[in-house]
Amino acid sequence: MNKPIKKAIIPAAGLGTRFLPATKTVPKEMLTVVDAPIIFYVVEEAISAGIEDIILIQGRGKTAIEDFFDTSYELEDKLARDKKFHILERLTQIRSMANIISIRQKQPLGLGHAVLCAQSIIGDDPFAVLLGDEIMIPHETETQNTLGQMVQAYNQTSHSTVAIMEVLPEDVSKYGIADIESTLTSPYRVKGFIEKPSMQKAPSRWALPGRYILKHNIFDHLANATPGAQGELQLTDAMDKIAKKEPFFATPFKADRYDAGDKLGYLKANIEVALKHPELKEALSHYLRHELLPNLNKKG
Ligand code: UTP
């Protein structure tokens, strides 16, 4: 019987250079999607998928993330006195559901290094990794969110399993790419991984959008790894070593995914979330249909 997936690492210590100048002082994971920071949606996904311990990897100047998940006594007291219970409930919901453990990555040496920082807390357990700037909006028809779908896949295989999505050929160089053995039955067996390959060198168009379930043997490979692409310790390189030795699986998922660490992805996430928000959906939809689109069409 598999050990259940109860721990998740959320790396959020990157420099966020694609979002400068905003990210000079504000961590990109704290940029707002409608009315909550990006990382709120990521933590919410983890909790709904059954995660109990969340290990946040934070960098210098990112204490705003830790503070966000902490109690704000004065604010909560004021909201209670003002009887603004619906806002209070939203504020207290996340911190009461998950145990948030915060670790400092002293230098942004890459995603692999960020994951390695959590080794002593993970111990021998299998665990999830959710990138702190990737938002997954579940399809209304799905009972499980992306991480939940992955936990199901992991329970089938008992081996490390990553989420994959098909991207356009010109986009493969932006992602870690999986070399898939066959797509006949899901989860798919993976032969290897390559970080940000050129279009010519990419073994497939199956990209890694930032959701992983890994076994603790990844730490041995990370600890012995040498920096790869862009001088960073790459998680993809360590996964490649494991996939070449033992079964490793990948599974497509059913959800809308937004790279909120990228300006266009961030804007799309805001629109999509707002179009589902009870207070905004009608007004925004009216604006998009009747003001923005006609204007765009006029401009041609
Ligand atoms: P990204 O490569 O998207 O983050 O890493 P970045 O380096 O901050 O982005 P840009 O390209 O400079 O804009 C994916 C996730 O991994 C975390 C990031 O915070 C992000 O959530 N990360 C990355 C770390 O925690 N540590 C690192 O050393 C690198």
Residues whose N, C-alpha, C, O or C-beta is under 5 A from the ligand:
A	BS01	UTP	P11 A12 A13 G14 L15 G16 T17 R18 F19 I57 Q107 P108 L109 G110 L111 A114 L131 G132 D133 G261
